[in-house]
Amino acid sequence: MGKPEIIAGLDVGSAQVVCVVGQRDPVTQAIEILGGGRRACKGVKAGVVINIAETASAISRVLEETEEKVSMSGAVHNVYIGIRGSHIQTFNHHGALNIARTDKEITVEDRDHVIENTKAVPISADREIVHVIPQDFILDRQNGVPDPIGMEAGLLEVDVHIVTASSNHLNNIWKAVANAGFEVEEPLYALLAVGDLVVTAEEKDLGCLLIDMGGQSTSMAIYTEGSIRFTKELPIGADAITHDLAHALRTSILQAQQTKERYGAASREFAQGDVDEEIEYIGVDGRTPKTIRRHLLFDYIAPRVEEIFMLIQEELQNSNYAEQVSAGGVVLTGGGSLLTGLSAAAEQILELPVRLGVPHDVHGPADIVAHPSYATAVGLLHYRHTGDWSRSHRSAKKTGAWQKVRSYFGDMF
């Protein structure tokens, strides 16, 4: 019996890098989460690398720290990388294939061929296809077929959801990971990975909206009839609330973040405890003590919360799927979702039922698998492709060990 394979998921998100390490059983392919870690990173902004050296340092440290936590130093060589941000663009497309054989029975090759045909779509030279996700198959104009293999038809068609990304941004991520001493196993659209982990099959069938709120960006996905139908990246996240507080209180970003986490809420209506208490914080100079009545915080937080969800509502209406998500409602996840009362505020603004999305059917430490901030990284390890046509053309070159040696000697000199 083979040894369990050690794998790592790396979510390069909004101003931070999140890592989760797990092991895959060689027989059952089941994955057990062993541990995880997070590290702030000034080299990343809204999912885009803006400083390779800073990002490489953060990746190296968070992976090594996580390895040490699970007593497996040096065990990780390749990582599944989660990509996100405004450079991600998605759209739906259609493909068709005539079955010219006398035997009209559809084979695996026919299915794969019709999906590959959908990649023949014009995109700019600086972009590349990361995923092709089948939505529905159509046999002789009859739609709603989940799996056509073994059925007979003269015309096989497919509707797909295509995810594209900026080649330059992907190259920068690759360089950062390589400079950290690791190799990218495969890039995965972070929203798809987290969606498969926190959205149930019933919710996907009924129709639902997934909102993944990060620090500097918010991702949204719409599922209906069991498949992904719409995805969108919004260039605003929970950090906007923090910046509003920093300006209003004339304090540092770090102090504003701590104040938000300890005393903040989506609005006064959803706050817990004494909303009129006087709270203390330190001014922007790092020395001057200041005070403010807690209820005044909500005057700065609530308008930004409303703005974010009004933008989501606008995108939902523009998607033409608004009426199809009412049954399944909204699944809210991501580090930004931890703000007190945010789920209730979202439910009030969107006029839809909202629940907090955490990973289900995952084994591992509760502080990792039940924490929304780790949902994407955990999802990267559990994401399952349905075929080679869904994968990016970028593949690991299995040189992780050499990269570590090079990084080691590079640090020496």
TIPAMAR-675217 format. One line per 4 residues: number of its first residue (from 1); their letters; for each residue x, y, z of N, C-alpha, C. Coordinates in steps of 0.1 Angstrom, whole numbers. Layout:
NUM = a = X Y Z X Y Z X Y Z | ...;
// end
This chain:
1 = mgkp = 8 -12 0 0 0 0 9 12 0 | 6 22 -9 14 34 -10 12 43 1 | 22 52 3 21 62 13 11 73 9 | 5 80 19 -4 91 16 4 102 9;
5 = eiia = -2 108 -1 4 119 -8 2 132 -1 | 12 140 2 11 153 8 8 164 -2 | -3 171 -1 -6 181 -10 -9 194 -3 | -8 205 -11 -10 219 -5 -19 227 -14;
9 = gldv = -28 235 -8 -36 245 -15 -31 259 -11 | -29 267 -20 -24 281 -17 -33 291 -23 | -40 299 -15 -49 309 -19 -42 322 -18 | -38 327 -30 -32 341 -31 -43 351 -32;
13 = gsaq = -47 356 -21 -59 365 -22 -57 379 -20 | -65 386 -12 -64 400 -10 -55 404 2 | -43 407 -2 -33 412 7 -28 401 17 | -31 389 14 -27 378 23 -25 365 15;
17 = vvcv = -18 356 21 -16 343 15 -21 332 25 | -30 324 20 -36 313 29 -31 300 24 | -27 291 33 -22 278 29 -28 267 37 | -32 256 31 -37 244 38 -29 232 33;
21 = vgqr = -25 224 42 -18 212 38 -26 200 42 | -27 190 33 -35 178 36 -28 166 30 | -33 154 32 -28 142 27 -39 134 20 | -36 128 8 -46 121 0 -43 106 2;
25 = dpvt = -53 99 5 -52 84 6 -50 78 -8 | -39 70 -11 -36 65 -24 -47 56 -29 | -55 50 -21 -65 40 -25 -79 47 -27 | -84 54 -16 -97 60 -16 -97 74 -22;
29 = qaie = -85 80 -23 -84 94 -28 -90 104 -18 | -94 99 -6 -100 108 4 -89 117 9 | -92 130 12 -83 139 17 -85 143 31 | -75 143 39 -76 147 53 -68 160 55;
33 = ilgg = -74 171 60 -67 183 62 -58 182 75 | -45 185 73 -36 184 84 -34 197 92 | -34 208 85 -32 221 91 -32 232 81 | -31 244 86 -31 256 77 -25 268 83;
37 = grra = -23 278 76 -17 291 81 -20 302 72 | -19 314 77 -21 326 70 -10 336 72 | -7 344 62 3 355 64 0 367 55 | 1 378 61 -2 391 54 9 392 43;
41 = ckgv = 5 398 32 14 399 20 12 412 13 | 22 421 14 21 434 7 23 433 -8 | 28 421 -12 31 419 -27 19 414 -35 | 7 413 -28 -5 409 -35 -16 419 -33;
45 = kagv = -23 423 -43 -34 432 -42 -46 427 -50 | -57 424 -43 -69 419 -50 -66 407 -59 | -57 398 -54 -55 385 -61 -44 387 -72 | -39 399 -74 -28 401 -84 -15 404 -77;
49 = vini = -4 397 -82 9 399 -77 14 413 -82 | 18 421 -72 24 434 -76 38 435 -72 | 43 425 -64 57 425 -60 61 410 -59 | 69 405 -68 72 391 -68 80 387 -56;
53 = aeta = 90 395 -52 99 391 -41 91 391 -28 | 82 401 -26 74 401 -13 65 389 -13 | 58 386 -25 49 374 -25 56 361 -23 | 68 360 -29 76 347 -28 80 345 -13;
57 = sais = 84 356 -7 87 355 8 75 350 16 | 64 356 13 52 353 21 48 338 19 | 49 334 6 45 320 2 55 310 9 | 68 313 9 78 305 15 75 303 30;
61 = rvle = 73 314 36 71 314 51 58 307 55 | 47 310 48 35 304 53 35 289 50 | 41 284 39 42 270 36 51 263 46 | 63 269 49 72 263 58 66 263 73;
65 = etee = 59 273 77 53 274 90 42 263 91 | 35 261 80 24 251 80 30 237 81 | 41 235 73 48 222 74 52 219 88 | 58 229 95 63 227 108 51 224 118;
69 = kvsm = 40 230 116 28 228 124 24 213 124 | 25 207 112 20 193 110 32 183 111 | 43 188 115 55 180 116 59 173 103 | 59 180 92 62 174 79 71 184 72;
73 = sgav = 81 189 78 90 199 71 96 193 58 | 95 201 48 101 196 35 92 187 27 | 80 184 32 71 174 26 64 179 13 | 62 192 13 54 199 2 64 203 -9;
77 = hnvy = 61 199 -21 69 203 -33 60 211 -43 | 48 206 -45 39 212 -55 27 217 -48 | 21 228 -53 9 234 -47 -2 236 -58 | -14 235 -53 -25 239 -62 -28 254 -58;
81 = igir = -27 262 -69 -28 277 -66 -42 282 -70 | -48 290 -61 -61 296 -63 -59 309 -69 | -65 312 -81 -64 325 -87 -77 332 -86 | -77 345 -85 -89 354 -84 -85 368 -88;
85 = gshi = -94 377 -88 -92 391 -91 -98 396 -104 | -97 409 -106 -104 415 -117 -98 410 -131 | -86 404 -131 -81 399 -144 -88 387 -149 | -96 380 -140 -104 369 -144 -116 373 -152;
89 = qtfn = -118 367 -163 -130 370 -171 -137 357 -175 | -150 357 -174 -157 344 -177 -169 347 -187 | -173 336 -194 -184 337 -203 -190 323 -206 | -202 323 -211 -208 310 -215 -206 308 -230;
93 = hhga = -204 296 -234 -202 293 -248 -209 280 -252 | -209 277 -265 -217 266 -270 -208 259 -280 | -209 245 -280 -202 237 -290 -210 226 -296 | -207 221 -308 -215 211 -314 -206 201 -321;
97 = lnia = -211 189 -323 -203 178 -330 -213 169 -337 | -211 167 -350 -220 158 -357 -214 144 -355 | -223 134 -352 -219 120 -351 -222 113 -364 | -211 112 -372 -213 107 -386 -213 92 -387;
101 = rtdk = -209 85 -376 -208 71 -377 -222 64 -378 | -222 52 -384 -234 44 -384 -239 41 -370 | -229 38 -361 -232 36 -347 -233 50 -341 | -244 54 -337 -246 67 -331 -244 68 -316;
105 = eitv = -239 57 -310 -237 58 -296 -226 67 -292 | -228 76 -283 -218 86 -279 -208 80 -270 | -195 82 -274 -184 77 -266 -178 88 -257 | -169 84 -249 -161 93 -241 -154 103 -250;
109 = edrd = -148 97 -261 -141 106 -270 -150 116 -277 | -162 112 -280 -172 122 -285 -174 133 -275 | -177 130 -263 -179 140 -253 -168 149 -251 | -156 143 -250 -144 152 -249 -142 161 -261;
113 = hvie = -144 155 -273 -142 163 -285 -151 175 -286 | -164 173 -282 -173 185 -283 -170 195 -273 | -165 191 -262 -161 201 -252 -148 209 -257 | -139 201 -263 -127 207 -268 -130 217 -279;
117 = ntka = -141 215 -286 -145 224 -297 -148 238 -292 | -153 238 -279 -157 251 -274 -145 260 -271 | -133 254 -271 -121 263 -268 -118 271 -280 | -123 268 -292 -120 275 -304 -128 288 -304;
121 = vpis = -125 297 -295 -132 309 -293 -122 320 -293 | -124 331 -300 -114 342 -301 -113 349 -288 | -101 349 -282 -97 357 -270 -84 364 -274 | -82 375 -267 -70 383 -269 -57 375 -266;
125 = adre = -46 379 -273 -34 371 -272 -28 371 -258 | -31 381 -250 -26 382 -236 -34 374 -226 | -44 366 -231 -52 359 -221 -52 344 -225 | -55 336 -215 -56 321 -217 -67 315 -210;
129 = ivhv = -72 304 -215 -83 296 -209 -77 288 -197 | -84 290 -186 -80 282 -174 -89 270 -172 | -102 272 -174 -112 261 -172 -123 262 -183 | -128 250 -186 -140 248 -194 -149 239 -186;
133 = ipqd = -160 244 -181 -169 237 -173 -182 234 -180 | -185 221 -183 -198 218 -190 -210 221 -181 | -220 227 -187 -232 230 -180 -243 220 -184 | -246 218 -197 -256 209 -202 -251 203 -215;
137 = fild = -256 191 -217 -254 185 -231 -268 185 -238 | -267 186 -251 -280 186 -259 -278 175 -269 | -288 166 -270 -288 155 -280 -299 157 -289 | -296 159 -302 -306 161 -312 -317 171 -308;
141 = rqng = -312 183 -303 -320 194 -299 -327 192 -285 | -325 180 -279 -331 178 -266 -321 181 -255 | -324 192 -247 -314 196 -237 -316 190 -224 | -308 194 -214 -309 189 -201 -303 175 -198;
145 = vpdp = -294 171 -207 -288 158 -205 -275 160 -197 | -274 154 -185 -262 156 -177 -249 148 -182 | -252 136 -187 -240 128 -192 -245 121 -204 | -239 124 -216 -244 118 -228 -238 104 -232;
149 = igme = -228 100 -224 -221 88 -228 -230 76 -228 | -230 68 -239 -238 56 -240 -252 59 -247 | -256 72 -248 -268 75 -255 -266 76 -270 | -276 77 -278 -275 78 -292 -280 91 -297;
153 = agll = -273 97 -307 -277 110 -312 -269 112 -325 | -274 120 -334 -267 124 -346 -260 137 -344 | -265 145 -334 -259 158 -332 -257 160 -316 | -245 162 -313 -242 163 -298 -237 178 -296;
157 = evdv = -244 185 -287 -240 199 -284 -238 200 -269 | -231 211 -265 -228 213 -251 -228 228 -249 | -233 232 -237 -231 245 -232 -221 245 -221 | -211 255 -221 -200 255 -212 -198 268 -206;
161 = hivt = -192 268 -194 -187 281 -188 -172 281 -189 | -167 292 -195 -153 293 -198 -147 304 -189 | -136 300 -182 -128 309 -174 -115 313 -180 | -113 326 -182 -100 330 -188 -93 339 -178;
165 = assn = -79 340 -179 -71 348 -170 -60 355 -178 | -55 366 -173 -44 373 -179 -31 364 -178 | -25 362 -190 -13 354 -190 -2 360 -182 | -1 373 -183 10 380 -175 8 379 -160;
169 = hlnn = -4 380 -155 -7 378 -141 -3 364 -137 | -7 354 -145 -4 340 -141 11 338 -141 | 18 344 -151 33 343 -151 39 348 -138 | 34 360 -134 39 365 -121 37 357 -109;
173 = iwka = 25 350 -109 22 341 -98 32 329 -98 | 34 324 -111 43 313 -113 57 316 -108 | 62 328 -111 75 332 -107 76 333 -92 | 66 339 -86 66 340 -71 67 327 -64;
177 = vana = 59 317 -69 59 304 -63 72 297 -66 | 78 298 -78 91 292 -81 102 298 -72 | 101 312 -70 111 318 -62 110 314 -48 | 98 310 -44 97 305 -30 102 291 -28;
181 = gfev = 105 284 -39 111 271 -38 101 260 -41 | 89 263 -47 79 253 -49 75 254 -64 | 66 244 -68 61 243 -81 46 243 -81 | 40 250 -91 26 250 -92 21 237 -99;
185 = eepl = 13 230 -92 7 217 -97 -3 221 -108 | -12 231 -104 -22 235 -113 -29 247 -108 | -33 257 -117 -41 268 -113 -56 265 -113 | -63 270 -103 -77 267 -102 -84 281 -99;
189 = yall = -95 283 -106 -103 295 -102 -108 293 -88 | -104 302 -79 -107 300 -65 -122 300 -62 | -130 307 -70 -144 307 -68 -150 294 -70 | -146 287 -80 -151 273 -83 -147 263 -72;
193 = avgd = -135 265 -67 -130 256 -57 -138 257 -44 | -140 270 -40 -148 272 -28 -162 269 -29 | -168 271 -41 -182 267 -44 -185 253 -43 | -176 244 -48 -178 230 -47 -177 225 -32;
197 = lvvt = -171 233 -24 -169 229 -10 -180 234 -1 | -185 246 -3 -195 252 7 -209 252 1 | -211 249 -12 -225 249 -17 -229 235 -19 | -241 231 -14 -246 217 -14 -251 214 -28;
201 = aeek = -252 201 -31 -258 197 -44 -273 202 -45 | -280 202 -34 -294 206 -34 -295 221 -38 | -286 229 -32 -286 243 -35 -283 246 -49 | -273 238 -55 -270 240 -69 -282 237 -78;
205 = dlgc = -289 226 -74 -301 222 -82 -312 233 -81 | -315 237 -69 -325 247 -67 -322 261 -73 | -310 264 -73 -305 277 -78 -301 286 -66 | -289 291 -66 -284 298 -54 -273 308 -59;
209 = llid = -270 318 -50 -259 327 -53 -249 325 -42 | -236 323 -47 -225 322 -38 -217 336 -38 | -215 341 -26 -207 353 -24 -194 350 -16 | -183 352 -22 -170 350 -15 -164 363 -13;
213 = mggq = -165 369 -1 -160 382 2 -146 382 8 | -137 387 0 -123 388 5 -120 402 10 | -107 405 11 -104 418 16 -105 429 6 | -100 426 -6 -100 437 -16 -108 433 -28;
217 = stsm = -114 422 -28 -123 418 -39 -134 409 -34 | -145 409 -41 -157 400 -38 -160 392 -51 | -161 379 -49 -165 371 -61 -179 366 -59 | -186 364 -70 -200 359 -69 -202 349 -80;
221 = aiyt = -210 339 -77 -213 328 -86 -227 324 -85 | -233 321 -96 -247 317 -97 -248 302 -102 | -255 294 -94 -257 280 -98 -272 278 -100 | -276 271 -111 -289 266 -113 -289 253 -120;
225 = egsi = -299 245 -117 -300 231 -124 -287 223 -122 | -280 225 -111 -268 217 -108 -255 222 -114 | -255 233 -121 -243 238 -128 -240 252 -126 | -228 256 -128 -224 270 -127 -229 277 -139;
229 = rftk = -235 289 -137 -241 296 -148 -235 310 -150 | -230 316 -139 -225 329 -140 -215 332 -129 | -204 338 -133 -194 342 -123 -189 357 -125 | -186 363 -115 -182 377 -116 -172 381 -105;
233 = elpi = -162 389 -108 -153 394 -98 -155 409 -96 | -158 413 -84 -161 427 -81 -148 433 -73 | -143 445 -78 -131 451 -72 -133 458 -59 | -141 452 -49 -143 458 -36 -146 447 -26;
237 = gada = -140 449 -14 -142 439 -4 -142 445 10 | -140 436 20 -141 441 34 -130 451 38 | -119 452 30 -109 461 34 -114 476 32 | -124 477 23 -130 491 21 -136 496 34;
241 = ithd = -142 487 42 -147 491 55 -136 495 64 | -125 488 64 -114 491 73 -108 504 69 | -107 507 56 -101 520 52 -110 531 56 | -123 529 55 -133 540 59 -131 543 74;
245 = laha = -130 533 82 -128 535 96 -114 542 99 | -104 538 92 -91 544 94 -91 559 91 | -98 563 80 -99 577 77 -108 584 87 | -119 578 91 -128 585 100 -122 586 114;
249 = lrts = -115 576 119 -110 576 132 -96 583 133 | -90 585 121 -76 591 120 -66 581 127 | -67 569 123 -58 559 129 -52 550 118 | -44 541 122 -37 532 112 -47 521 107;
253 = ilqa = -43 516 96 -51 505 90 -52 493 100 | -41 490 106 -40 479 116 -50 481 128 | -49 494 133 -58 497 144 -72 497 140 | -75 502 128 -89 502 123 -94 488 121;
257 = qqtk = -85 479 117 -89 465 115 -92 458 128 | -84 461 138 -86 455 151 -99 461 158 | -101 474 156 -114 480 161 -126 474 154 | -125 472 141 -137 466 134 -140 452 139;
261 = eryg = -129 444 140 -131 430 144 -137 429 159 | -132 438 168 -136 437 182 -150 444 185 | -152 455 178 -164 463 182 -174 465 170 | -170 462 158 -178 465 146 -189 455 144;
265 = aasr = -198 460 135 -210 451 131 -215 458 118 | -222 450 110 -227 455 97 -236 467 99 | -243 468 110 -251 480 113 -254 479 128 | -259 491 134 -262 491 148 -273 481 151;
269 = efaq = -282 478 142 -293 469 144 -288 455 147 | -276 451 141 -271 437 143 -259 436 153 | -256 447 160 -245 447 169 -249 440 182 | -239 434 188 -241 427 200 -234 435 212;
273 = gdvd = -240 434 224 -234 441 235 -239 456 236 | -232 463 244 -235 477 246 -230 486 235 | -240 491 227 -236 499 215 -232 514 219 | -234 517 231 -231 531 236 -218 532 244;
277 = eeie = -212 521 246 -199 521 254 -189 530 247 | -180 534 255 -169 542 250 -157 533 247 | -152 533 236 -140 524 232 -128 532 230 | -116 526 233 -104 533 231 -96 527 220;
281 = yigv = -88 536 213 -79 531 203 -67 541 202 | -57 538 194 -45 546 193 -46 554 179 | -42 567 180 -42 575 168 -32 571 157 | -32 577 146 -24 574 135 -9 575 138;
285 = dgrt = -5 583 148 9 585 152 14 573 160 | 5 564 163 9 552 171 11 554 186 | 8 567 191 10 570 205 -2 576 212 | -9 585 205 -20 593 211 -32 584 213;
289 = pkti = -36 583 226 -48 575 229 -61 583 225 | -71 577 219 -83 583 216 -95 575 220 | -107 581 220 -119 574 224 -130 578 214 | -140 569 213 -152 571 205 -163 563 210;
293 = rrhl = -175 568 209 -187 560 213 -189 549 202 | -191 537 207 -192 526 198 -202 527 187 | -214 533 190 -225 534 180 -221 543 168 | -210 551 170 -206 560 159 -199 551 148;
297 = lfdy = -193 540 152 -186 531 142 -196 527 131 | -208 524 135 -218 519 125 -221 529 115 | -219 542 118 -222 553 108 -212 552 96 | -200 546 99 -190 544 88 -190 530 82;
301 = iapr = -195 520 90 -195 507 84 -207 504 76 | -219 507 81 -231 504 74 -233 509 60 | -229 521 57 -230 526 43 -221 518 33 | -209 514 38 -201 506 29 -206 492 27;
305 = veei = -212 486 37 -218 473 36 -229 473 26 | -237 484 28 -249 485 18 -244 487 4 | -233 495 2 -228 497 -11 -223 483 -18 | -216 475 -10 -211 462 -15 -223 453 -19;
309 = fmli = -233 452 -11 -244 443 -15 -254 449 -25 | -254 462 -26 -261 468 -37 -255 466 -51 | -241 466 -51 -234 462 -63 -236 447 -66 | -237 439 -56 -239 425 -59 -254 423 -64;
313 = qeel = -263 430 -59 -277 430 -63 -278 434 -78 | -271 445 -81 -271 450 -95 -265 439 -105 | -254 433 -101 -249 422 -110 -258 411 -111 | -265 407 -100 -274 396 -100 -286 399 -110;
317 = qnsn = -291 412 -109 -301 415 -119 -297 415 -133 | -284 420 -135 -279 420 -149 -276 406 -155 | -275 396 -146 -271 383 -150 -283 375 -156 | -295 380 -154 -307 374 -159 -310 361 -151;
321 = yaeq = -304 359 -140 -307 347 -132 -313 350 -118 | -316 363 -116 -321 367 -103 -333 359 -98 | -342 356 -107 -354 348 -102 -351 334 -99 | -340 329 -104 -337 315 -103 -329 311 -90;
325 = vsag = -325 322 -82 -317 319 -70 -325 320 -58 | -338 323 -59 -346 326 -47 -348 314 -39 | -349 302 -45 -352 290 -37 -339 286 -28 | -328 286 -34 -315 282 -27 -310 293 -19;
329 = gvvl = -313 306 -22 -308 317 -15 -294 320 -17 | -287 326 -7 -273 330 -8 -265 323 2 | -253 319 -3 -242 313 6 -231 323 7 | -228 327 19 -218 338 21 -206 332 27;
333 = tggg = -194 334 21 -182 329 27 -170 339 25 | -158 335 29 -147 343 28 -144 351 41 | -131 355 42 -127 362 54 -136 374 57 | -141 382 47 -149 393 50 -162 390 56;
337 = sllt = -167 378 54 -180 374 60 -181 373 75 | -169 374 81 -168 372 96 -173 385 103 | -175 396 97 -180 408 103 -194 405 110 | -195 408 123 -208 406 130 -220 411 123;
341 = glsa = -230 403 121 -243 408 115 -242 409 100 | -231 405 93 -231 407 79 -241 398 71 | -243 386 76 -253 377 70 -267 383 71 | -270 388 82 -283 394 84 -285 407 76;
345 = aaeq = -274 414 75 -275 426 66 -277 423 52 | -269 412 47 -271 408 33 -285 403 30 | -291 396 40 -304 391 38 -314 402 37 | -312 413 44 -321 424 44 -320 432 31;
349 = ilel = -307 434 26 -305 442 14 -309 434 2 | -305 421 1 -307 413 -11 -321 407 -11 | -328 407 0 -341 402 2 -341 387 -2 | -331 380 2 -330 365 0 -325 359 13;
353 = pvrl = -328 346 15 -323 339 27 -307 338 25 | -300 340 36 -285 339 36 -280 330 47 | -271 322 43 -264 314 53 -249 315 52 | -242 313 63 -227 313 62 -222 300 57;
357 = gvph = -214 301 46 -209 289 40 -195 284 46 | -195 272 51 -183 266 57 -182 252 50 | -169 247 49 -167 234 42 -176 223 49 | -181 214 40 -189 203 46 -182 190 41;
361 = dvhg = -184 179 49 -178 166 46 -163 167 44 | -156 175 53 -142 176 53 -136 173 67 | -126 165 67 -120 160 79 -107 168 82 | -106 173 94 -94 180 98 -96 189 110;
365 = padi = -87 197 114 -88 206 126 -100 215 124 | -108 217 134 -120 225 134 -117 239 131 | -105 244 136 -102 258 134 -98 261 120 | -96 251 112 -93 253 98 -105 250 89;
369 = vahp = -111 238 90 -122 234 81 -135 242 84 | -136 248 96 -149 255 99 -147 270 98 | -135 274 93 -132 289 93 -134 294 78 | -142 304 76 -145 308 62 -132 313 55;
373 = syat = -122 318 63 -110 323 57 -102 312 50 | -104 300 54 -96 289 49 -104 281 38 | -117 285 36 -125 278 27 -119 276 13 | -114 286 7 -108 285 -6 -96 276 -7;
377 = avgl = -87 277 3 -75 269 3 -79 254 5 | -89 251 14 -94 238 15 -100 233 3 | -108 241 -4 -115 238 -16 -105 234 -27 | -93 240 -28 -84 237 -38 -79 223 -37;
381 = lhyr = -79 217 -25 -74 203 -24 -85 193 -27 | -98 198 -26 -109 189 -28 -115 191 -42 | -111 201 -50 -117 203 -63 -114 192 -72 | -125 187 -79 -123 176 -88 -127 180 -102;
385 = htgd = -117 178 -111 -120 181 -125 -128 169 -131 | -136 172 -142 -143 161 -148 -137 157 -161 | -125 162 -164 -118 158 -176 -106 167 -179 | -97 162 -188 -85 170 -191 -88 183 -198;
389 = wsrs = -100 183 -205 -104 196 -212 -107 207 -202 | -109 204 -189 -112 214 -180 -99 221 -174 | -88 214 -176 -75 219 -170 -68 229 -179 | -60 238 -172 -52 247 -179 -41 240 -186;
393 = hrsa = -35 246 -196 -24 240 -203 -11 240 -195 | -12 248 -184 0 249 -176 0 237 -166 | 11 230 -166 12 218 -158 25 218 -150 | 25 211 -139 37 211 -131 48 203 -138;
397 = kktg = 61 208 -137 72 202 -144 80 194 -134 | 74 192 -122 80 183 -112 95 187 -108 | 97 200 -107 111 204 -104 111 211 -90 | 101 208 -82 100 214 -69 113 212 -60;
401 = awqk = 119 200 -61 130 198 -53 142 207 -57 | 144 208 -71 154 216 -76 152 231 -72 | 140 235 -72 137 249 -69 141 251 -54 | 138 242 -45 142 243 -31 157 244 -30;
405 = vrsy = 164 236 -37 179 237 -36 184 250 -41 | 178 255 -52 182 268 -58 179 279 -48 | 167 278 -42 163 289 -32 173 289 -20 | 177 276 -16 186 275 -4 199 282 -7;
409 = fgdm = 205 279 -19 218 285 -22 217 300 -25 | 205 304 -30 202 318 -33 202 326 -20 | 196 320 -9 196 326 4 210 328 10 | 219 318 7 232 318 13 240 329 7;
413 = f = 238 332 -6 246 342 -13 238 355 -15;
// end
